[in-house]
Amino acid sequence: MAVTYAQVAAHPALHRQRTLNRRTLVIFDEIHHAGDALSWGEAAREAFEPAKRRMGLTGTPFRTDSNPIPFVTYTEDADGARRSSSDYVYGYGPALDDGVVRPVIFLAYSGEMRWRTRAGDEIAATLGTPMTADQLAQAWRTALDPEGEWVARVLEAADRRLTEVRRGMPDAAGLVIANDHADARAYAALLRRVTGSRPVVVLSDDPSASRKIGAFATSGDRWLVAVRMVSEGVDIPRLAVGVFATSVSTALFFAQAVGRFVRARRRGETASVFLPSVPVLLGYAAELEAERDHVLRLRPDDDPERELAEAQRQRDTADELGEAPFTALEASAHFDRVLYDGGEFGSGAEEQDFLGLPGLLEPDQVTLLLRKRQADQLKRQNPQPERSAAPTSTAAPMAPAGVTQQTAAPASARETLASLRKELNGLIAAWHHRTGQPHGVIHADLRKACGGPPLPEATGEQIRARIAMLRRWATSGR
């Protein structure tokens, strides 16, 4: 028999009696939902605790709250938090090797944001630079404002990418994930101006939403705009280009959203996801191959992800008399970087270098092509001087006595970080070829050993510590 978690919660005693009456195998599909509400989890335990065998299945074992998932084993970390432990894991990395999923290229866009706070102050900041959680939330919301340049520029770039992908996948489609109904309609209007045709819009209060999604899945339409609906459980294999135009910042939602674009129909299909240069999203993108666990924190109020989600909560109404609502004023956009297989590409490169990537590539071909285009861009930025036929001295001239010789200007902090990230990613690539571990898993192991945030948020010292740790692994024969 097949039942829903809600049906089990309505009559747990009935299902417990059925379980006791026969040797029962219970298969929990998407078992993380049993932790959505205490009543569901308690009912599932009561009904199926006597089962002879239980199998829990989920593609997203991690949750954003501290509700335990029934029948999941938790082990205690050094910091006292309890982490879920799986009996068998088949994640994105192995699935990519097997050709079950597509490789995903993430294209991140930064830009200058300007907004007016509720207190009336005007603030300007560059998306992706260090700022407080509240400022990051406001900069992020400013970027997603349909009246600003950022969204329009990113939608244009995504449509150009879709055109390129369609050269190899004629029915390839794109999906824009919006914050709310108003944004979805505004994004649809922008896409209509860009493409000349009306995209399909799916809203949660639309009674025909399921019919529209089903029709889109088998049509030749280019774009679908939705409000968080097309996430878990929706299967549209032709989706190959995505725009993450929502401020939802949880790992669970990000994984479900990206999951809409990775379902391969044949080998060689490539997916592309456009997103704002927000550290938490870049961290998820960089660690796509790493397995994520559900962690029961001792003090959930201290969860930084929860704090950011709270900061991004809509606060357009004044809290005090005379206080104006938050107002987005201006949002420019520029291409920032590409993230793929745990590495970063394209710092300072031109957007078109990556929008023109072929849509039919094997994972290893994606890596080779990204590296080649990165090398070509660096060569254009730093052309080598022509060699002279006559021998020349390369030694620096001696400075006269009493005169201090001037040294080259120190590299900027951004250049230093980029150099360190490149060094670390190079070592990780070498370790990957030596051990066969996916890049994302190696990143996760280094974070576990050294501490600190994901690579896009890590400081220079934290990256140096990971470089040193990886070299110790290599010399110790780990």
N, C-alpha and C positions, 0 to 999 in steps of 0.2 A: 504494500500500500504506500501511497505518497501523500504527505501532509505538509502544511506550512508550519513555520515556527509559531505563528499566531494561533493556529488551530490546536497545536500541542499545548500552548499556554492556556487555552480555554478549557481543556479537559485533560490535565496531566494524569490524573488517577486512572482514567479510562485507558490511556496508552500504556501506562505502567502495567495494568492487568494483562493487556494483550502481549506485552513483552515477557511477562512472567509465564504466560500460558504456552509459549512456543520458544524453541531455540531461535533467537532473533539476531540478525545482522542489521545494524542501523548505519546508514550512510548519511552524514550531515553535509549537504552542499552549502558552500559559502558559510562555514561554521562561525565566522566572526560575527555574523548577524545575531547569533544566539547571545552575544554580549551586548547587543544594542539596548536592551532593557533588562532590569533585574528579574522581572516576571518571566521573560522568555528564557533566560539562563536557568533560573530556578526550576521552571517547568520542564526544561529539557533534561536536567539532572534527575528530577523526580521520575520522569516517564521512562528514561532509557538507561538509568544506572544498572538495572538487572540484565541488560542485553549481553548475550554471549560474546558478540564482537561489535566494535564501534569503529567506524572510519570517518574522520573529519577532513574535509577538503576545503581549501580556500586558496585563491591566488593572492590574497592580501591578508596575511596573518597578523599584521600590525594594526593597532587601533589608535585613535587619538584621545582616548579616555583611559581610565584605570579600571574599567569593568573587566573582570576575568572572563575568558572564553571557556565554556563548560568542556570538561574532559581533556583540556590541554594541560600538559605538564609544564610547570614553571620552575626554573632554577634560579638561585639567588646569586646576584653579582657581588663584586667586592664592595660596591657602594650601598648594598642593602636592597637594591631594586630587584624585582623578580622578572626574569626574561623567559619568554616561551621557548620551548625546545621541541623541534619537529623530529619525527621518526624518519621521514624521507622528504627531501627537497628537490624539486625540479624547477629551477628558476629561469630567468631570462637568458643568462649566459649559456647554459647547456641547450636551451631551446633554440638559441641563435646558431649554435654549432650544428644542430640537427636540421636546420632549415625550417623549423616550425614557426618562427617569428621573423619579422623583418628587422634589419638594422635601423636604428633611429638616429637621425642627425638633428641635434638641437641648435637652432639659430637664435642667439640672444641679441636683443636690441636695448641700447642704453638711450640717453638723451637728457636734455636740460628741462627740468620741471620747475614750474613756478605756481604757487598757490597762496590763498589767503586763509589764515586760520580763523577759528571761531572768535578769537580775541581781536581780530582785525589786522594782525601782523602779516606782511607779505614775506614769504620764504622761497628761496630758490636753491635747488640742489640737483646734482647729477645722479641719475638713477644708477645704482650699483656701487656708489661710494659709501664709506662708513657714515652711519647716522643712527639716531635713536630709533627704537621700535615705532614710536608714534610718528616720527618724521618719515620713516620708510613706508609706513602704511599710507600716509598722505601723498607721498611722491608716487607710490604705486597707483593709488586711485586717480591721481592727476594724469598719469600715463594712459590709463584706460578710459579717460573721458572722451566720448565720441566727438566732441567739438575740437579736440586738440590734434596736433599733427602726428603724434606718435602712432595712434591706432590707424589712421589713414595710411601712413607710410608702411606700416607692418602689413596691413591687408594687401596693399599693392605688391609688396615683395612676396607675400605668400601666394598671391595669384600668379605671379611670374614663375614662381617655383612649381606651382601646379601645372602650368603650361609645359614646363620642361619635363616633369614626371610623366605627363600624358603622351609624350613622344614614345615611351616604352610601355605605358599602361594606359591605353586609350580611354578607359572608363574611370580612371582615378578621380577621386573627389576630395574636397576639403571640408573641414569642420571648424567653426569658430565657437568656442565655449565662452559665454557671456556671464556677467554678474547677475543681471536682472532683466525683466521684460523690456524696460525702456532702452537699456544698452543694446539688447539683441535687435530691436527694431532699428535703432540708429546704425548699428554695424551692417545690417542688411541693406540699408539705404546707401551706405558707403560702398559696399560690394557691388550694388547695382550700377553705381556710377563708374566703378572700375571695370566691370565685366560687360556691362550693357544688358545684362539679364537679371531677373529677380531671383535671389537665392531662396531656398526653402527655409522657413522659420518655424521652429518647434518650441512652444511655450507650455509650461506645466499646467496652466488652466485651460488649455485647448483640448476639447473632447476628442478632436481628430488627430491628436499628437501621434499616437501609435500607428495610425493609418498612414500619416505623412512619412514617418520614419521607414515603414515597410516599403512604401512606394519609392522613396529616395534610394533605398538599398539596391533596387533593381533598375533604376533609371540612369540616364546619362547626365543628369544635372551636375554642375560643378561644385556648388557650395551649399552647405547646411549650417544654419545658425541656431544654436540651442542654449537654453539656460540650465546647465548642470544636469539635464535629463539624460543626454547621450553619454552615460558613463558606464556603470556596472550593468552587465546583462544585455546590452545592445550590441548586436553583431552586424556590422556593415563592413565586410572585408575590403571593399574598394576605397575606403578612407585611407589616404596616404599623406595628406598635408593637414596640419592642425595649427590653430592659433589659440594659445592659452591666454585668453583675455578676461580672466577672472582673478579676484584677489583671494580666493580660497587657497590656504597655504599648508594644508595637512598632507602628510606623506600618503595617506590612504587615497585621498581624492586625486592627487597627482598621478599615482600609479594606475588608478582606474581610468583616468583621462588618457594617459599615454597608451594604455592597453587597447584603446579604440583603433590605434593606427598600426599596431604591430602584427596583426593577423595575416600571415602570408598565405597567398594562394599558390604561388610557385616560387622557386628559388630565384633570387636576384632582385626582388622587389625592395625598394628602399622607402622608408618613411621620413618625413621632415616635420618637426614641431617648432613653431615660432613662440618665443616667450620673452617677457621682460627680464632685464638683467637685475634680478632680485636674488640676493645671496641664498635664501632658503630654496628657491626653485633651481638655481644653478647647482646647489648641493645635491638635490634629488636627481637631476639630470646626469651629473658626473658619476653618481654611484648607482646607476640604473641596474648594473649587473650584480650589485651586492645584495645578499639576502637580508631582508628586514624582519625583525622579530617584534612581537608585542611585549612591551615592557610595562609592568605594574610599578609605577613610581611611588616612593614613600610619601612625597609631598607634591601632588599634582599641581598645586597652585604655583610651583616654581618652574613649571615646564615652559621653556622659552617659546616653543611652538604655540602653546596656549596663549601666552602673552601677546604674541604677534597677531594671532587670530582675533583676540579681543581688541587689539589696537585697530584692526581693520574693520571692525564692526561699524555699520553705517551710523554716523552721528551728524546728520544734517540738520537736526533741530537744536535750537539754542538751549543750553542748560540753565542759563541765567538771563534775567530780563536785560534786554539791550545787547545781547551777544549775538553776533551774526553767524550763520551756518558756514561750514567749510566750503570754500569755493576754489575749484580748479581754474587757473588763469591761462596757463600756456604750457605746451608739452611738445618739444621737438624730439626728433628721433634720429639715431644713427646706429649703423651696424656695429656690434661690439665684438662678438666672437662666435665660434662654432664649438660645440661640445660633442664628442663622440668617443665611445670606448674608454671613458675615464680620462681622455686627453683634451686639451684646448688647442684650437687652431684659429688663425685669422686675426691675431692682434695687429691692428693697423692695416689689415687687408681690405680690399674692395668687396663690397657686398656681392657684386655680380660674379666674382670668382667662385662663390659657393652656391648662389641661386642657379647657376648653370650646370651643377653636377648632374650626371645622368641619373635617371630614375630606376635603372636596372643595373644593380651592382651587387656582388657578393660582399659579405662583411669585410674580408681582407682587402678587396678592391677599394672599398670606401676608405679604409685607412691609408692605403698607398696613394690614392688620388688626393686626399686631404693633405698628406705630407708633401706631395709634389707641389701642390698649389701654394702651400705655406712657404716652401723653399723658393719657388718662383717669385713670390711677393717680396720675400726678404732680399732676394737678388736684385729686384727692381729698386728697392729702397736703399740698398747699400752696394752700388755697382763697384766691382773691383777695378783699380787703376790699371791702365795698360802697362805691360812690362816693357822696360827699356832694353835695348840691345846691349848697352854698355853697363858693366857692373857698377852697382851703387852701394854705398855703405848704409846699413840699416841701424847702425849704432847712434844713439842720441848724442848730440854735441855736448861737450863739457861746459858747465856754467862757469863764468868768470868768478875769481875769488871774491867772496863777500856778497855774491848775488845768489839768491835762492831760485832754483830752477822751477818754473811753473809747471804744474801737473795738469793732466786732463781733468775736465769738470767731472765730478762724481755722477754716476747714473742716478736717475730719478727713482723714487720709491716704487713707482709703477713698473719701470723697466727692470728693477731688481727683482720684484715679485714675479714678473713674467719670466725672467731668466731662471729663477728657482723652480717655478712650476714646470718649465720646460725640462730642466735637469731631472726633477723627480719623475716626470712622465716618461722620460727616456729610460731611467732605471727600472721603472715599473714595466715598461715594454720588454726590457731584457729579462726581467724576472718572470714575466708571463711566458716568454718563449722557453725559459728553463724549466718552469714548473707546470705549465699548462693552466694555471689559475687565471680566471678572467680578471681584467684590469680593475673592475669595480670591487671585486672581492679583496684584491691586494690593497686597494685604497682603504677598505673597511678594516682590514687587519692592522694596517699602519695606524689608523685612528684609534683602534682599540689598544695598541701597544704604547702609543705616544700621547694620546688624548688630543683634544682640540676639535675644531669644527671641520666641515667638509673643505676640500682643497680651495674652492673659490673664496672662502671666508678666512682661510688660515693666514696667519702672519708669517713674516720671513723666518722668524725663529722657529715657529712650529713646522714649517716646511723643511728647514735645515735639520731639525730633529728627525723627521721622517726619512730624509735622505741618509742620515747617519745610521738609522735603524736598519734600513734596507741593505746598506753596505755591510753591516754586521751580520745580517742574515746570510749574505752571499759568502762571506769569509768563514762563517761558522758551519756552513753546510746544512743550514736549517731545512 
